[in-house]
Amino acid sequence: MERNSNILQELPDWLLRYLLGQVDSEEEKKLRAVERMYGLSHFTKEEIIERLKTPEQFNTAEAFLKFNKKCLKSQRRLRVRYWSVAASIVLLIGLSYFGYQQIPFHSEQKTYISPGKLQATITLADGQMVDLHSGQQQLEEQDGTSIVQDSGCLVYSSVLSGKKTLYNTVSVPKGGEYRLCLSDGTKVWLNADSEIRYPVIFSKESRKVQLVGEAYFEVTADAHRPFFVQTTGGEIQVLGTGFNVRNYPEEDQTVTTLVHGKVAYTDMANQIVVLTPGEQTIGQSGQQTILQQVNTDYYTSWKDGKYIFKSMTLEKIMQELSRWYDITVFYQHPEVKSFHFTGDLRRYEYVETFLQFLELGGDVRFDIKGKTVIVSKK
């Protein structure tokens, strides 16, 4: 009984995500089970979408009142549950219809703003710049190190240890992302508008890379060669671990989030903070480093193709979108920057899909003109 109650509480959210293609296979199975249990199989995704396309007006409040009256007249508990679920579906249809009709995505070119894609530029040791993409190509450094690009991932392999340290730099523009596997086997995911500089072959004493922007690291364990990530706001030392570093210049802080393993963050004042899994440090110039417990999914989901955020301000959300979709954001009403939102969305949707969720969930409006998004209050 209690289990069914929990399912019904989650049903409206499931349906909304199902409508926009956001449910996973497990949630879809649960939805089908509820449909069979309460005789709701006629509420198919296709019918709901067709309903949204009809030009007639749909009064959500009136529809809910009609369902509510029927619910109150019913004396049987099962009947009450049935109308509660049905009312939720009617509200969902009405809310979705209202949201789709009210979202003012006006574009002179009638085009959609696409999400980011695999793209980057590598600067070799001799200064040569090569565009990287999702295809295949092979490069070779001066010391004979082989650099293979395959399926949007750069892989280094070397037989000999070079006498001279050579450096490569991979730069990812706004609207891009990229992955690389360093010579020691360490894997790096680079987010949009980010850059990493690293030696083609690491020394025998240590492994050091420099990062501007955001990256997730899966560091190959090597007790004799600690791994260092150098940022403008401090240095992170690891032995073998998975962690995220965010170090965008305009944010004026270095955020380190540890998923597993162990790292030590040293700020600009040489204060050392040791992190354990599930912890995060926030380092800012001239301020004491903050150490806190966090849900790491909120800070690392981007590398898995999702945006998960909880009670995040609209300003921070739009910062993320501006990098990934390479858009400019203009606030017509600055007060909306402090509005908070919670969501779980795929990273590879058009920006319009993302903004639809935000409009449905808050008192905010978006207008798109070219590559500029104008944000205002409803």
Stockholm file with secondary structure:
# STOCKHOLM 1.0

chainA/1-378         MERNSNILQELPDWLLRYLLGQVDSEEEKKLRAVERMYGLSHFTKEEIIERLKTPEQFNTAEAFLKFNKKCLKSQRRLRVRYWSVAASIVLLIGLSYFGYQQIPFHSEQKTYISPGKLQATITLADGQMVDLHSGQQQLEEQDGTSIVQDSGCLVYSSVLSGKKTLYNTVSVPKGGEYRLCLSDGTKVWLNADSEIRYPVIFSKESRKVQLVGEAYFEVTADAHRPFFVQTTGGEIQVLGTGFNVRNYPEEDQTVTTLVHGKVAYTDMANQIVVLTPGEQTIGQSGQQTILQQVNTDYYTSWKDGKYIFKSMTLEKIMQELSRWYDITVFYQHPEVKSFHFTGDLRRYEYVETFLQFLELGGDVRFDIKGKTVIVSKK
#=GR chainA/1-378 SS CHHHHHHHHHHHHHHHHHHTTCCCHHHHHHHHHHHHHHTCTTCCHHHHHHHHHCCSCCCHHHHHHHHHHHHHHCCSHHHHHHHHHHHHHHHHHHHHHHHHHHCCCCCTTCCCCCCCEECEEEECTTSCEEEECSSCEEEECTTCCEEEEETTEEEEECSSCCSSCCEEEEEECTTEEEEEECTTSCEEEECSSEEEEEESSCCSSCEEEEEEEEEEEECCCCTTSCEEEEETTEEEEESSCEEEEEECGGGTCEEEEEEESCEEEEETTCCEEEECTTEEEEECTTSCCEEEECCTHHHHGGGGTEEEEEEEEHHHHHHHHHHHTTCEEEESSGGGGGCEEEEEEETTSCHHHHHHHHHHHSSEEEEEETTEEEEEEC
#=GC SS_cons         CHHHHHHHHHHHHHHHHHHTTCCCHHHHHHHHHHHHHHTCTTCCHHHHHHHHHCCSCCCHHHHHHHHHHHHHHCCSHHHHHHHHHHHHHHHHHHHHHHHHHHCCCCCTTCCCCCCCEECEEEECTTSCEEEECSSCEEEECTTCCEEEEETTEEEEECSSCCSSCCEEEEEECTTEEEEEECTTSCEEEECSSEEEEEESSCCSSCEEEEEEEEEEEECCCCTTSCEEEEETTEEEEESSCEEEEEECGGGTCEEEEEEESCEEEEETTCCEEEECTTEEEEECTTSCCEEEECCTHHHHGGGGTEEEEEEEEHHHHHHHHHHHTTCEEEESSGGGGGCEEEEEEETTSCHHHHHHHHHHHSSEEEEEETTEEEEEEC
//
